[in-house]
């Protein structure tokens, strides 16, 4: 139902075509507004449904438990990622995965601290190391590398054509 609403809103959305990659760019502000509008209603609905099935006190206990679990996992996963970050720097390597995983861990912790079951599931997904690593790998390979290549091509295309690349050697006379 929610997916149908999102698809209907964006089915007639005027998209921008990026000529370099022929990708469609979505207006992130509209999508964020839509998510911030739909998620609280879905959370309230789910909390009421679960509360009707298992009762009010067990539902409140589950919400508090997931918040405490989120705090514990945030601390544990954050410190482990920070140790890997420091180890990579000590070995002279760029800690690319750790720099991407840090904000994902932070997002997972925030989602787990937010009351509700939908945000708890998303938060747990962000804090599972294997899933987080896959997501970080996807971001690095598909978005960060593309952005770097796109920026290089854009800079190359912006040159006015009067620049010649080459090498020279000064010969003594």
C-alpha positions as a printed Julia matrix, in Angstrom:
173×3 Matrix{Float64}:
  0.0    0.0     0.0
  2.7    2.49    0.97
  4.86   1.4    -1.95
  1.93   1.93   -4.32
  1.52   5.51   -3.06
  5.23   6.23   -3.51
  5.27   4.74   -7.01
  2.19   6.7    -8.02
  3.68   9.97   -6.8
  6.92   9.39   -8.71
  5.43   7.78  -11.82
  4.62  11.18  -13.34
  7.52  12.99  -11.7
  9.55  15.04  -14.21
 12.97  13.49  -13.99
 16.35  14.83  -14.98
 18.44  12.7   -17.28
 22.18  12.75  -16.7
 23.65  12.46  -20.21
 26.9   10.87  -19.0
 25.3    7.84  -17.36
 21.63   8.05  -18.43
 20.56   7.81  -14.82
 17.46   9.32  -13.35
 17.92  11.67  -10.43
 15.16  11.91   -7.84
 14.52  15.09   -5.93
 15.85  14.01   -2.53
 13.94  16.69   -0.6
 10.58  15.41   -1.83
 11.52  11.82   -1.09
 12.74  12.72    2.41
  9.53  14.65    3.08
  7.48  11.68    1.94
  9.41   9.28    4.19
  9.14  11.63    7.18
  5.4   11.85    6.59
  4.68   8.15    6.08
  6.99   6.49    8.63
  5.43   8.0    11.8
  1.94   6.97   10.69
  3.13   3.47    9.88
  4.92   3.26   13.25
  1.85   4.37   15.19
 -0.34   1.92   13.28
  2.07  -0.95   13.94
  2.46  -0.05   17.63
 -1.33  -0.03   18.03
 -1.66  -3.38   16.24
  1.08  -5.02   18.34
 -0.35  -3.43   21.49
 -3.75  -4.89   20.64
 -2.26  -8.37   20.24
  0.22  -8.62   23.13
 -0.98  -5.76   25.35
  0.2   -2.28   26.2
  2.88  -3.09   28.8
  4.69  -5.74   26.72
  4.66  -3.34   23.76
  6.18  -0.57   25.88
  8.74  -3.07   27.2
  9.7   -4.04   23.61
 10.15  -0.39   22.63
 12.35   0.32   25.67
 14.29  -2.93   25.14
 15.09  -2.07   21.52
 16.25   1.39   22.59
 18.63  -0.17   25.14
 19.77  -2.75   22.6
 20.4    0.08   20.14
 22.57   1.9    22.64
 24.63  -1.22   23.34
 25.05  -2.13   19.65
 25.89   1.46   18.7
 28.69   1.56   21.26
 30.02  -1.91   20.37
 29.93  -1.51   16.59
 31.14   2.09   16.73
 34.21   1.18   18.78
 35.0   -1.81   16.56
 34.8    0.36   13.44
 36.95   3.05   15.09
 39.6    0.41   15.93
 39.62  -0.76   12.3
 39.85   2.89   11.22
 42.93   3.43   13.4
 44.5    0.15   12.26
 44.07   1.09    8.6
 45.68   4.48    9.21
 48.55   2.87   11.13
 49.18   0.54    8.16
 49.2    3.49    5.77
 45.95   2.49    4.06
 42.95   4.69    3.32
 40.13   3.61    5.67
 37.46   3.97    2.98
 35.06   1.34    4.32
 35.35   2.62    7.86
 34.62   6.19    6.76
 31.44   4.98    5.06
 30.47   2.58    7.86
 30.68   5.27   10.56
 27.64   7.25    9.37
 25.76   3.99    8.69
 26.37   2.92   12.31
 25.23   6.34   13.53
 22.06   6.08   11.45
 21.43   2.57   12.8
 21.78   3.79   16.38
 19.44   6.71   15.8
 16.88   4.41   14.18
 17.06   1.97   17.11
 16.61   4.79   19.62
 13.54   6.02   17.74
 10.42   4.35   19.16
  8.78   1.97   16.72
  9.27  -1.42   15.14
  9.91  -0.35   11.54
 12.77   1.95   12.53
 14.09  -0.78   14.86
 14.3   -3.28   12.0
 16.08  -0.74    9.8
 18.43   0.15   12.66
 19.34  -3.49   13.29
 20.03  -3.94    9.58
 22.42  -0.96    9.73
 24.25  -2.45   12.71
 24.8   -5.97   11.31
 28.45  -5.88   10.21
 28.07  -8.05    7.09
 25.1   -6.08    5.75
 26.76  -2.78    6.62
 29.93  -3.84    4.77
 27.89  -4.8     1.68
 26.09  -1.46    1.76
 29.38   0.43    2.18
 30.91  -1.54   -0.69
 27.91  -0.71   -2.88
 28.21   3.01   -2.04
 31.93   3.1    -2.7
 31.84   1.17   -5.97
 28.67   2.59   -7.5
 28.44   6.14   -6.23
 31.76   7.43   -4.95
 33.86   6.05   -7.8
 31.27   7.23  -10.35
 31.26  10.68   -8.77
 35.05  10.85   -8.98
 35.05   9.73  -12.62
 32.23  12.14  -13.45
 34.1   15.0   -11.8
 37.25  14.13  -13.77
 35.32  14.01  -17.05
 33.57  17.28  -16.25
 36.89  19.01  -15.55
 38.36  17.56  -18.73
 35.33  18.74  -20.75
 35.53  22.25  -19.27
 38.99  22.9   -20.66
 38.98  25.43  -23.49
 41.01  23.3   -25.9
 44.13  25.5   -25.79
 45.95  23.22  -23.39
 48.41  20.7   -24.73
 49.59  17.94  -22.47
 53.1   16.66  -22.8
 56.61  16.67  -21.42
 59.61  18.82  -22.15
 63.28  18.62  -21.44
 65.52  21.66  -21.3
 68.64  20.95  -23.24
 71.81  22.83  -22.43
 73.13  24.86  -25.38
